[in-house]
Amino acid sequence: MERMMKAIAGGLAMAAMAAMAADAAAAEPSGKSFCCGAKLSMTFAEAGWEVRLLSVILWGVAITAVFIWLHTLARLGTTRGVGAVRPLAFLRAWTLGGPLLAISHSAYLMMNNFVAVYAYPPVASYQAYAPGLAEVSMVLWAGFLAGGVAALAHAHLKGRVLSASS
């Protein structure tokens, strides 16, 4: 059990380092990224405070879900499922809560983009609206990440609790 927890934690650390390395490798010497748009860090830095707050909350939920998953797995061997109700409830709530929160805020951001198109008659190029669309994508990604991690953790722990209690 301890080896599995160390392997999962090591895998998460390696994935985070790989993501940061890919983000840094995509940058040209001038600081701009190759090919297809801005990096995640640039999108986050230029986003509004509400987008940054929601993204940090959703990323925090994803990280918390992993820690709850590992902690509850470690306790299941000794408690036979007793005390797993609260972690399962947290994970179950964020399984749907993360994506719904992200979708609702993305709808708000898209509404702002469309109001900008309507309010300023000479329609600007696609590049003028691209940062707003990048914010929408970042929030959706964070919400689906939080919901996906919570769903995986909930399903795995629920299966373990059911097999431990029988």
Sequence and secondary structure as in RCSB ss.txt:
>XXXX:A:sequence
MERMMKAIAGGLAMAAMAAMAADAAAAEPSGKSFCCGAKLSMTFAEAGWEVRLLSVILWGVAITAVFIWLHTLAR
LGTTRGVGAVRPLAFLRAWTLGGPLLAISHSAYLMMNNFVAVYAYPPVASYQAYAPGLAEVSMVLWAGFLAGGVA
ALAHAHLKGRVLSASS
>XXXX:A:secstr
 HHHHHHHHHHHHHHHHHHHHHHHHTB TTS BSSS   HHHHHHHS HHHHHHHHHHHHHHHHHHHHHHHHHHH
HHHHTTTT HHHHHHHHHHHHHHHHHHHHHHHHHHHHHHHHHHHSSS   HHHHHHHHHHHHHHHHHHHHHHHHH
HHHHHHHHHHHHHHH 
